[in-house]
Amino acid sequence: MVRLDKIVTKAGDGGKTRLATGEPVSKASARVEAYGAVDETNSAIGVARLYIAGDFVLDPMLSRIQHDLFDLGADLATPGAAVEALRIQASQADRLEREVELLNEDLAPLTSFVLPGGSKASAHLHLARAIARRAERAIVALSEAEPISPETVKYANRLSDLLFVAARWANDKGAADVLWKPGANR
């Protein structure tokens, strides 16, 4: 259980923070960048959920994902092979893959790239997808510098796929997608 009694500690005033292990690191470290981008993704999903409240398919999926993202952040904030550490599991990425397939069943195949937009929900899901892609890049950069669980990269990759399909699904199951028209403004 997490307990936070004091929020303003001033411990980070010198540009350092502590990982879950207690180890001090720069706030600009690759590890902090990775879990910070995951936090931004979670926040963007929270905003998107405001526009899909009551959707009995997307809202529960996104709620589960928000909890997963805290797991992912905890995983990234805990370097090393601590057995008791909270780690992303293969089953979490597998669930995302199944949910992508479920949502995609209702969508017509794409004939062009999709521009972010359409409904408010879709626009916010596209923004969350773009932020999730940045988080994925940060996680991959971290993996190239330090050992991390391969499940973190897999989860991040599946997440952006799910957010893309969810954005289309929120656009009247793709009917309200805004399609790219190559060279339209030449």
C-alpha positions as CSV (number, residue, x, y, z in Angstrom):
1,M,0.0,0.0,0.0
2,V,1.2,3.5,-0.8
3,R,1.0,6.2,1.8
4,L,2.0,9.8,1.1
5,D,1.8,12.1,4.1
6,K,3.9,14.9,2.8
7,I,3.9,16.2,-0.8
8,V,6.2,19.1,-0.7
9,T,9.5,17.6,0.5
10,K,12.0,20.0,-1.2
11,A,14.1,16.9,-1.8
12,G,14.0,17.5,-5.6
13,D,15.1,21.1,-5.5
14,G,18.6,20.1,-6.5
15,G,17.5,18.3,-9.6
16,K,17.5,14.8,-8.1
17,T,14.8,12.3,-7.3
18,R,14.8,8.8,-5.8
19,L,13.9,5.7,-7.6
20,A,11.7,3.1,-5.9
21,T,14.8,1.5,-4.6
22,G,15.8,4.7,-2.8
23,E,18.7,5.3,-5.2
24,P,19.1,9.0,-6.0
25,V,19.2,9.9,-9.7
26,S,19.0,13.0,-11.9
27,K,15.5,14.1,-12.8
28,A,16.9,14.1,-16.4
29,S,17.9,10.5,-16.4
30,A,16.6,8.1,-19.1
31,R,14.8,6.1,-16.4
32,V,12.9,9.2,-15.0
33,E,12.2,10.3,-18.6
34,A,10.7,6.9,-19.4
35,Y,8.4,6.7,-16.4
36,G,7.6,10.4,-16.7
37,A,6.3,9.8,-20.3
38,V,4.3,6.9,-19.0
39,D,2.7,9.3,-16.5
40,E,1.9,11.8,-19.2
41,T,0.2,9.0,-21.2
42,N,-1.9,8.1,-18.2
43,S,-2.9,11.8,-17.8
44,A,-3.9,12.0,-21.4
45,I,-6.0,8.9,-21.1
46,G,-7.7,10.4,-18.1
47,V,-8.7,13.4,-20.2
48,A,-9.9,11.1,-23.0
49,R,-12.1,9.2,-20.5
50,L,-14.0,12.4,-19.8
51,Y,-15.4,12.3,-23.3
52,I,-16.3,8.6,-23.3
53,A,-17.9,8.4,-19.9
54,G,-20.6,5.8,-20.0
55,D,-19.2,3.9,-22.9
56,F,-19.4,0.4,-21.6
57,V,-16.6,-0.9,-23.9
58,L,-13.9,1.8,-24.0
59,D,-14.2,3.2,-20.5
60,P,-13.5,-0.1,-18.7
61,M,-10.6,-0.8,-21.0
62,L,-9.0,2.6,-20.4
63,S,-9.6,2.3,-16.7
64,R,-7.6,-1.0,-16.7
65,I,-4.9,0.6,-18.8
66,Q,-4.6,3.5,-16.3
67,H,-3.9,1.0,-13.5
68,D,-1.5,-0.9,-15.8
69,L,0.4,2.4,-16.4
70,F,1.0,2.8,-12.7
71,D,2.3,-0.8,-12.8
72,L,4.5,0.1,-15.7
73,G,5.8,3.3,-14.0
74,A,6.6,1.2,-10.9
75,D,8.4,-1.3,-13.0
76,L,10.5,1.4,-14.7
77,A,11.2,3.1,-11.3
78,T,12.7,-0.1,-9.9
79,P,16.0,-1.0,-11.6
80,G,17.6,-4.3,-11.1
81,A,16.1,-7.7,-10.5
82,A,14.3,-7.2,-7.2
83,V,12.0,-10.2,-6.9
84,E,9.4,-8.2,-4.9
85,A,9.3,-5.4,-7.5
86,L,6.0,-4.8,-9.3
87,R,6.7,-5.8,-13.0
88,I,4.6,-5.6,-16.1
89,Q,3.5,-9.2,-17.0
90,A,3.1,-10.7,-20.5
91,S,-0.6,-11.2,-19.7
92,Q,-1.1,-7.4,-19.6
93,A,0.3,-6.9,-23.1
94,D,-1.7,-10.0,-24.3
95,R,-4.9,-8.5,-22.9
96,L,-4.2,-5.3,-24.9
97,E,-3.7,-7.3,-28.0
98,R,-7.1,-9.1,-27.5
99,E,-8.8,-5.8,-26.9
100,V,-7.3,-4.3,-30.1
101,E,-8.7,-7.3,-32.0
102,L,-12.1,-6.9,-30.3
103,L,-12.4,-3.2,-31.2
104,N,-11.0,-3.7,-34.7
105,E,-13.7,-6.2,-35.6
106,D,-16.2,-3.3,-35.8
107,L,-14.0,-1.2,-38.0
108,A,-13.8,-1.1,-41.8
109,P,-10.2,-1.5,-43.2
110,L,-8.4,1.8,-43.7
111,T,-8.0,3.2,-47.2
112,S,-5.7,6.1,-46.0
113,F,-4.0,7.3,-42.9
114,V,-6.2,8.8,-40.2
115,L,-5.8,12.4,-39.1
116,P,-6.3,13.0,-35.4
117,G,-9.8,14.5,-35.0
118,G,-13.4,13.7,-35.6
119,S,-15.0,13.5,-32.2
120,K,-13.6,15.0,-29.0
121,A,-13.1,11.5,-27.6
122,S,-11.2,10.4,-30.7
123,A,-9.0,13.6,-30.8
124,H,-8.0,13.0,-27.1
125,L,-7.4,9.3,-27.8
126,H,-5.1,10.2,-30.7
127,L,-3.2,12.7,-28.4
128,A,-2.9,9.9,-25.8
129,R,-1.6,7.6,-28.6
130,A,1.1,10.1,-29.7
131,I,2.2,10.6,-26.1
132,A,2.2,6.8,-25.6
133,R,4.5,6.5,-28.7
134,R,6.9,9.0,-27.0
135,A,6.8,6.9,-23.9
136,E,7.6,3.9,-25.9
137,R,10.6,5.6,-27.5
138,A,11.8,6.7,-24.0
139,I,11.4,3.1,-22.8
140,V,13.4,1.7,-25.8
141,A,16.1,4.3,-25.2
142,L,16.3,3.2,-21.5
143,S,16.5,-0.4,-22.6
144,E,19.5,0.4,-24.8
145,A,21.3,1.9,-21.8
146,E,20.2,-0.4,-19.0
147,P,18.6,-3.7,-18.6
148,I,14.8,-3.6,-18.2
149,S,12.0,-6.1,-18.5
150,P,11.3,-6.8,-22.2
151,E,7.6,-6.8,-21.2
152,T,7.7,-3.0,-20.7
153,V,8.6,-2.4,-24.4
154,K,6.0,-4.9,-25.6
155,Y,3.3,-3.3,-23.4
156,A,4.1,0.2,-24.6
157,N,4.0,-1.0,-28.2
158,R,0.6,-2.7,-27.8
159,L,-0.8,0.3,-25.9
160,S,-0.3,2.8,-28.8
161,D,-1.9,0.2,-31.1
162,L,-4.9,0.0,-28.8
163,L,-5.2,3.8,-28.5
164,F,-5.2,4.1,-32.3
165,V,-8.0,1.6,-32.7
166,A,-9.9,3.1,-29.8
167,A,-9.7,6.5,-31.4
168,R,-11.2,5.1,-34.6
169,W,-13.8,3.2,-32.6
170,A,-14.7,6.4,-30.8
171,N,-15.3,8.1,-34.2
172,D,-18.5,6.2,-34.7
173,K,-16.6,3.0,-35.3
174,G,-14.5,4.6,-38.0
175,A,-17.4,6.3,-39.9
176,A,-16.3,9.7,-38.7
177,D,-12.6,9.2,-39.2
178,V,-10.9,12.2,-40.9
179,L,-8.8,10.6,-43.6
180,W,-5.5,12.1,-45.0
181,K,-5.8,13.3,-48.6
182,P,-2.2,13.2,-49.9
183,G,-1.2,16.4,-51.6
184,A,-4.6,18.0,-51.0
185,N,-3.1,21.4,-50.5
186,R,-0.5,21.6,-53.3
